[in-house]
Amino acid sequence: MGLKASDTAELFFSDVHIPASGLIGEEDRGLEYAKAVLPEGRLGLGAAAVVVA
């Protein structure tokens, strides 16, 4: 997308243990939470692309 300052990488979190006090939201719903904010991020990127164009 032409965002040279934005690194893209694959992350692995193997054998990571988070205490219950560090949990944000409900357990096993992280992907749902991430997918819920994707449209807003895409909208922002689209607006930035129009400005740059």
PDB file of N, CA, C and O in Angstrom:
ATOM      1  N   MET A   1       0.820  -1.191   0.000  1.00  0.00           N
ATOM      2  CA  MET A   1       0.000   0.000   0.000  1.00  0.00           C
ATOM      3  C   MET A   1       0.862   1.252   0.000  1.00  0.00           C
ATOM      4  O   MET A   1       0.330   2.358   0.093  1.00  0.00           O
ATOM      5  N   GLY A   2       2.150   1.111  -0.100  1.00  0.00           N
ATOM      6  CA  GLY A   2       3.001   2.278  -0.146  1.00  0.00           C
ATOM      7  C   GLY A   2       3.317   2.885   1.202  1.00  0.00           C
ATOM      8  O   GLY A   2       3.790   4.019   1.269  1.00  0.00           O
ATOM      9  N   LEU A   3       3.071   2.167   2.264  1.00  0.00           N
ATOM     10  CA  LEU A   3       3.363   2.674   3.602  1.00  0.00           C
ATOM     11  C   LEU A   3       4.721   2.125   4.033  1.00  0.00           C
ATOM     12  O   LEU A   3       4.795   1.147   4.777  1.00  0.00           O
ATOM     13  N   LYS A   4       5.777   2.749   3.570  1.00  0.00           N
ATOM     14  CA  LYS A   4       7.120   2.220   3.790  1.00  0.00           C
ATOM     15  C   LYS A   4       7.522   2.206   5.262  1.00  0.00           C
ATOM     16  O   LYS A   4       8.343   1.383   5.665  1.00  0.00           O
ATOM     17  N   ALA A   5       6.974   3.076   6.048  1.00  0.00           N
ATOM     18  CA  ALA A   5       7.318   3.120   7.468  1.00  0.00           C
ATOM     19  C   ALA A   5       6.534   2.091   8.272  1.00  0.00           C
ATOM     20  O   ALA A   5       6.788   1.909   9.462  1.00  0.00           O
ATOM     21  N   SER A   6       5.587   1.420   7.632  1.00  0.00           N
ATOM     22  CA  SER A   6       4.751   0.450   8.321  1.00  0.00           C
ATOM     23  C   SER A   6       5.272  -0.953   8.048  1.00  0.00           C
ATOM     24  O   SER A   6       5.044  -1.507   6.972  1.00  0.00           O
ATOM     25  N   ASP A   7       5.967  -1.525   9.017  1.00  0.00           N
ATOM     26  CA  ASP A   7       6.472  -2.887   8.865  1.00  0.00           C
ATOM     27  C   ASP A   7       5.330  -3.884   8.950  1.00  0.00           C
ATOM     28  O   ASP A   7       4.376  -3.704   9.707  1.00  0.00           O
ATOM     29  N   THR A   8       5.446  -4.918   8.170  1.00  0.00           N
ATOM     30  CA  THR A   8       4.494  -6.015   8.225  1.00  0.00           C
ATOM     31  C   THR A   8       5.273  -7.258   8.613  1.00  0.00           C
ATOM     32  O   THR A   8       6.269  -7.594   7.971  1.00  0.00           O
ATOM     33  N   ALA A   9       4.840  -7.926   9.631  1.00  0.00           N
ATOM     34  CA  ALA A   9       5.552  -9.104  10.096  1.00  0.00           C
ATOM     35  C   ALA A   9       4.567 -10.095  10.695  1.00  0.00           C
ATOM     36  O   ALA A   9       3.443  -9.745  11.056  1.00  0.00           O
ATOM     37  N   GLU A  10       5.011 -11.320  10.789  1.00  0.00           N
ATOM     38  CA  GLU A  10       4.215 -12.359  11.414  1.00  0.00           C
ATOM     39  C   GLU A  10       4.742 -12.546  12.829  1.00  0.00           C
ATOM     40  O   GLU A  10       5.945 -12.703  13.036  1.00  0.00           O
ATOM     41  N   LEU A  11       3.842 -12.529  13.792  1.00  0.00           N
ATOM     42  CA  LEU A  11       4.234 -12.664  15.192  1.00  0.00           C
ATOM     43  C   LEU A  11       3.759 -14.000  15.740  1.00  0.00           C
ATOM     44  O   LEU A  11       2.669 -14.468  15.413  1.00  0.00           O
ATOM     45  N   PHE A  12       4.574 -14.595  16.561  1.00  0.00           N
ATOM     46  CA  PHE A  12       4.217 -15.842  17.228  1.00  0.00           C
ATOM     47  C   PHE A  12       4.328 -15.637  18.730  1.00  0.00           C
ATOM     48  O   PHE A  12       5.355 -15.170  19.223  1.00  0.00           O
ATOM     49  N   PHE A  13       3.287 -15.983  19.448  1.00  0.00           N
ATOM     50  CA  PHE A  13       3.281 -15.889  20.899  1.00  0.00           C
ATOM     51  C   PHE A  13       3.142 -17.295  21.466  1.00  0.00           C
ATOM     52  O   PHE A  13       2.065 -17.698  21.904  1.00  0.00           O
ATOM     53  N   SER A  14       4.237 -18.029  21.453  1.00  0.00           N
ATOM     54  CA  SER A  14       4.237 -19.405  21.946  1.00  0.00           C
ATOM     55  C   SER A  14       4.630 -19.415  23.420  1.00  0.00           C
ATOM     56  O   SER A  14       5.533 -18.697  23.848  1.00  0.00           O
ATOM     57  N   ASP A  15       3.945 -20.228  24.161  1.00  0.00           N
ATOM     58  CA  ASP A  15       4.239 -20.397  25.583  1.00  0.00           C
ATOM     59  C   ASP A  15       4.197 -19.080  26.358  1.00  0.00           C
ATOM     60  O   ASP A  15       5.008 -18.861  27.258  1.00  0.00           O
ATOM     61  N   VAL A  16       3.265 -18.215  26.012  1.00  0.00           N
ATOM     62  CA  VAL A  16       3.091 -16.941  26.714  1.00  0.00           C
ATOM     63  C   VAL A  16       1.942 -17.112  27.702  1.00  0.00           C
ATOM     64  O   VAL A  16       0.871 -17.606  27.349  1.00  0.00           O
ATOM     65  N   HIS A  17       2.175 -16.709  28.908  1.00  0.00           N
ATOM     66  CA  HIS A  17       1.149 -16.822  29.940  1.00  0.00           C
ATOM     67  C   HIS A  17       0.837 -15.427  30.476  1.00  0.00           C
ATOM     68  O   HIS A  17       1.731 -14.705  30.919  1.00  0.00           O
ATOM     69  N   ILE A  18      -0.428 -15.065  30.430  1.00  0.00           N
ATOM     70  CA  ILE A  18      -0.897 -13.766  30.907  1.00  0.00           C
ATOM     71  C   ILE A  18      -1.759 -14.012  32.136  1.00  0.00           C
ATOM     72  O   ILE A  18      -2.662 -14.849  32.097  1.00  0.00           O
ATOM     73  N   PRO A  19      -1.497 -13.298  33.226  1.00  0.00           N
ATOM     74  CA  PRO A  19      -2.348 -13.486  34.405  1.00  0.00           C
ATOM     75  C   PRO A  19      -3.773 -12.983  34.130  1.00  0.00           C
ATOM     76  O   PRO A  19      -3.978 -12.112  33.283  1.00  0.00           O
ATOM     77  N   ALA A  20      -4.727 -13.526  34.835  1.00  0.00           N
ATOM     78  CA  ALA A  20      -6.132 -13.145  34.642  1.00  0.00           C
ATOM     79  C   ALA A  20      -6.336 -11.645  34.823  1.00  0.00           C
ATOM     80  O   ALA A  20      -7.228 -11.069  34.201  1.00  0.00           O
ATOM     81  N   SER A  21      -5.537 -11.010  35.653  1.00  0.00           N
ATOM     82  CA  SER A  21      -5.679  -9.571  35.874  1.00  0.00           C
ATOM     83  C   SER A  21      -5.264  -8.759  34.636  1.00  0.00           C
ATOM     84  O   SER A  21      -5.614  -7.583  34.528  1.00  0.00           O
ATOM     85  N   GLY A  22      -4.531  -9.367  33.711  1.00  0.00           N
ATOM     86  CA  GLY A  22      -4.091  -8.667  32.505  1.00  0.00           C
ATOM     87  C   GLY A  22      -5.016  -8.870  31.319  1.00  0.00           C
ATOM     88  O   GLY A  22      -4.731  -8.365  30.233  1.00  0.00           O
ATOM     89  N   LEU A  23      -6.114  -9.592  31.493  1.00  0.00           N
ATOM     90  CA  LEU A  23      -7.045  -9.882  30.414  1.00  0.00           C
ATOM     91  C   LEU A  23      -7.881  -8.651  30.082  1.00  0.00           C
ATOM     92  O   LEU A  23      -8.447  -8.012  30.969  1.00  0.00           O
ATOM     93  N   ILE A  24      -7.949  -8.329  28.798  1.00  0.00           N
ATOM     94  CA  ILE A  24      -8.787  -7.226  28.325  1.00  0.00           C
ATOM     95  C   ILE A  24      -9.925  -7.850  27.530  1.00  0.00           C
ATOM     96  O   ILE A  24      -9.677  -8.559  26.555  1.00  0.00           O
ATOM     97  N   GLY A  25     -11.142  -7.605  27.921  1.00  0.00           N
ATOM     98  CA  GLY A  25     -12.282  -8.213  27.239  1.00  0.00           C
ATOM     99  C   GLY A  25     -12.488  -9.641  27.723  1.00  0.00           C
ATOM    100  O   GLY A  25     -12.046 -10.026  28.806  1.00  0.00           O
ATOM    101  N   GLU A  26     -13.173 -10.413  26.885  1.00  0.00           N
ATOM    102  CA  GLU A  26     -13.479 -11.793  27.249  1.00  0.00           C
ATOM    103  C   GLU A  26     -12.462 -12.748  26.633  1.00  0.00           C
ATOM    104  O   GLU A  26     -11.939 -12.496  25.547  1.00  0.00           O
ATOM    105  N   GLU A  27     -12.193 -13.822  27.320  1.00  0.00           N
ATOM    106  CA  GLU A  27     -11.236 -14.816  26.847  1.00  0.00           C
ATOM    107  C   GLU A  27     -11.705 -15.431  25.530  1.00  0.00           C
ATOM    108  O   GLU A  27     -12.893 -15.693  25.345  1.00  0.00           O
ATOM    109  N   ASP A  28     -10.759 -15.657  24.620  1.00  0.00           N
ATOM    110  CA  ASP A  28     -10.990 -16.288  23.310  1.00  0.00           C
ATOM    111  C   ASP A  28     -11.827 -15.430  22.351  1.00  0.00           C
ATOM    112  O   ASP A  28     -12.399 -15.966  21.401  1.00  0.00           O
ATOM    113  N   ARG A  29     -11.912 -14.131  22.573  1.00  0.00           N
ATOM    114  CA  ARG A  29     -12.662 -13.257  21.659  1.00  0.00           C
ATOM    115  C   ARG A  29     -11.765 -12.202  21.027  1.00  0.00           C
ATOM    116  O   ARG A  29     -12.260 -11.239  20.442  1.00  0.00           O
ATOM    117  N   GLY A  30     -10.438 -12.375  21.140  1.00  0.00           N
ATOM    118  CA  GLY A  30      -9.505 -11.388  20.620  1.00  0.00           C
ATOM    119  C   GLY A  30      -9.637 -11.153  19.128  1.00  0.00           C
ATOM    120  O   GLY A  30      -9.579 -10.008  18.680  1.00  0.00           O
ATOM    121  N   LEU A  31      -9.816 -12.225  18.340  1.00  0.00           N
ATOM    122  CA  LEU A  31      -9.955 -12.063  16.892  1.00  0.00           C
ATOM    123  C   LEU A  31     -11.214 -11.271  16.561  1.00  0.00           C
ATOM    124  O   LEU A  31     -11.200 -10.435  15.658  1.00  0.00           O
ATOM    125  N   GLU A  32     -12.285 -11.523  17.273  1.00  0.00           N
ATOM    126  CA  GLU A  32     -13.521 -10.759  17.052  1.00  0.00           C
ATOM    127  C   GLU A  32     -13.296  -9.270  17.325  1.00  0.00           C
ATOM    128  O   GLU A  32     -13.755  -8.413  16.570  1.00  0.00           O
ATOM    129  N   TYR A  33     -12.585  -8.976  18.413  1.00  0.00           N
ATOM    130  CA  TYR A  33     -12.314  -7.584  18.750  1.00  0.00           C
ATOM    131  C   TYR A  33     -11.453  -6.925  17.666  1.00  0.00           C
ATOM    132  O   TYR A  33     -11.708  -5.787  17.273  1.00  0.00           O
ATOM    133  N   ALA A  34     -10.448  -7.635  17.194  1.00  0.00           N
ATOM    134  CA  ALA A  34      -9.563  -7.087  16.158  1.00  0.00           C
ATOM    135  C   ALA A  34     -10.330  -6.856  14.864  1.00  0.00           C
ATOM    136  O   ALA A  34     -10.155  -5.824  14.215  1.00  0.00           O
ATOM    137  N   LYS A  35     -11.179  -7.808  14.482  1.00  0.00           N
ATOM    138  CA  LYS A  35     -11.940  -7.658  13.239  1.00  0.00           C
ATOM    139  C   LYS A  35     -12.965  -6.533  13.326  1.00  0.00           C
ATOM    140  O   LYS A  35     -13.355  -5.971  12.303  1.00  0.00           O
ATOM    141  N   ALA A  36     -13.400  -6.204  14.523  1.00  0.00           N
ATOM    142  CA  ALA A  36     -14.387  -5.143  14.693  1.00  0.00           C
ATOM    143  C   ALA A  36     -13.799  -3.770  14.378  1.00  0.00           C
ATOM    144  O   ALA A  36     -14.528  -2.873  13.955  1.00  0.00           O
ATOM    145  N   VAL A  37     -12.488  -3.591  14.576  1.00  0.00           N
ATOM    146  CA  VAL A  37     -11.880  -2.278  14.335  1.00  0.00           C
ATOM    147  C   VAL A  37     -11.219  -2.175  12.962  1.00  0.00           C
ATOM    148  O   VAL A  37     -10.777  -1.095  12.572  1.00  0.00           O
ATOM    149  N   LEU A  38     -11.147  -3.285  12.224  1.00  0.00           N
ATOM    150  CA  LEU A  38     -10.530  -3.247  10.895  1.00  0.00           C
ATOM    151  C   LEU A  38     -11.220  -2.283   9.925  1.00  0.00           C
ATOM    152  O   LEU A  38     -10.524  -1.542   9.230  1.00  0.00           O
ATOM    153  N   PRO A  39     -12.553  -2.259   9.845  1.00  0.00           N
ATOM    154  CA  PRO A  39     -13.187  -1.334   8.901  1.00  0.00           C
ATOM    155  C   PRO A  39     -12.820   0.130   9.155  1.00  0.00           C
ATOM    156  O   PRO A  39     -12.649   0.899   8.209  1.00  0.00           O
ATOM    157  N   GLU A  40     -12.699   0.515  10.420  1.00  0.00           N
ATOM    158  CA  GLU A  40     -12.328   1.900  10.730  1.00  0.00           C
ATOM    159  C   GLU A  40     -10.908   2.194  10.262  1.00  0.00           C
ATOM    160  O   GLU A  40     -10.640   3.270   9.729  1.00  0.00           O
ATOM    161  N   GLY A  41     -10.010   1.255  10.456  1.00  0.00           N
ATOM    162  CA  GLY A  41      -8.632   1.429   9.996  1.00  0.00           C
ATOM    163  C   GLY A  41      -8.555   1.512   8.489  1.00  0.00           C
ATOM    164  O   GLY A  41      -7.799   2.316   7.945  1.00  0.00           O
ATOM    165  N   ARG A  42      -9.326   0.692   7.818  1.00  0.00           N
ATOM    166  CA  ARG A  42      -9.348   0.719   6.352  1.00  0.00           C
ATOM    167  C   ARG A  42      -9.921   2.034   5.848  1.00  0.00           C
ATOM    168  O   ARG A  42      -9.448   2.574   4.848  1.00  0.00           O
ATOM    169  N   LEU A  43     -10.915   2.545   6.516  1.00  0.00           N
ATOM    170  CA  LEU A  43     -11.488   3.828   6.128  1.00  0.00           C
ATOM    171  C   LEU A  43     -10.446   4.934   6.262  1.00  0.00           C
ATOM    172  O   LEU A  43     -10.330   5.794   5.389  1.00  0.00           O
ATOM    173  N   GLY A  44      -9.694   4.908   7.353  1.00  0.00           N
ATOM    174  CA  GLY A  44      -8.636   5.896   7.556  1.00  0.00           C
ATOM    175  C   GLY A  44      -7.559   5.804   6.492  1.00  0.00           C
ATOM    176  O   GLY A  44      -7.091   6.823   5.985  1.00  0.00           O
ATOM    177  N   LEU A  45      -7.162   4.577   6.150  1.00  0.00           N
ATOM    178  CA  LEU A  45      -6.152   4.393   5.101  1.00  0.00           C
ATOM    179  C   LEU A  45      -6.670   4.869   3.755  1.00  0.00           C
ATOM    180  O   LEU A  45      -5.931   5.474   2.979  1.00  0.00           O
ATOM    181  N   GLY A  46      -7.941   4.597   3.478  1.00  0.00           N
ATOM    182  CA  GLY A  46      -8.542   5.053   2.220  1.00  0.00           C
ATOM    183  C   GLY A  46      -8.561   6.570   2.135  1.00  0.00           C
ATOM    184  O   GLY A  46      -8.252   7.141   1.089  1.00  0.00           O
ATOM    185  N   ALA A  47      -8.924   7.223   3.229  1.00  0.00           N
ATOM    186  CA  ALA A  47      -8.934   8.690   3.250  1.00  0.00           C
ATOM    187  C   ALA A  47      -7.530   9.247   3.058  1.00  0.00           C
ATOM    188  O   ALA A  47      -7.341  10.225   2.335  1.00  0.00           O
ATOM    189  N   ALA A  48      -6.546   8.628   3.702  1.00  0.00           N
ATOM    190  CA  ALA A  48      -5.162   9.083   3.544  1.00  0.00           C
ATOM    191  C   ALA A  48      -4.698   8.898   2.104  1.00  0.00           C
ATOM    192  O   ALA A  48      -3.995   9.754   1.567  1.00  0.00           O
ATOM    193  N   ALA A  49      -5.083   7.795   1.475  1.00  0.00           N
ATOM    194  CA  ALA A  49      -4.687   7.553   0.081  1.00  0.00           C
ATOM    195  C   ALA A  49      -5.271   8.609  -0.849  1.00  0.00           C
ATOM    196  O   ALA A  49      -4.608   9.042  -1.792  1.00  0.00           O
ATOM    197  N   VAL A  50      -6.519   9.027  -0.586  1.00  0.00           N
ATOM    198  CA  VAL A  50      -7.145  10.059  -1.408  1.00  0.00           C
ATOM    199  C   VAL A  50      -6.416  11.381  -1.237  1.00  0.00           C
ATOM    200  O   VAL A  50      -6.211  12.109  -2.207  1.00  0.00           O
ATOM    201  N   VAL A  51      -6.027  11.692  -0.015  1.00  0.00           N
ATOM    202  CA  VAL A  51      -5.289  12.944   0.255  1.00  0.00           C
ATOM    203  C   VAL A  51      -3.953  12.934  -0.456  1.00  0.00           C
ATOM    204  O   VAL A  51      -3.567  13.933  -1.062  1.00  0.00           O
ATOM    205  N   VAL A  52      -3.237  11.812  -0.389  1.00  0.00           N
ATOM    206  CA  VAL A  52      -1.939  11.712  -1.034  1.00  0.00           C
ATOM    207  C   VAL A  52      -2.060  11.786  -2.550  1.00  0.00           C
ATOM    208  O   VAL A  52      -1.214  12.379  -3.219  1.00  0.00           O
ATOM    209  N   ALA A  53      -3.119  11.181  -3.091  1.00  0.00           N
ATOM    210  CA  ALA A  53      -3.330  11.192  -4.547  1.00  0.00           C
ATOM    211  C   ALA A  53      -3.630  12.600  -5.016  1.00  0.00           C
ATOM    212  O   ALA A  53      -3.838  12.822  -6.209  1.00  0.00           O
TER     213      ALA A  53
END
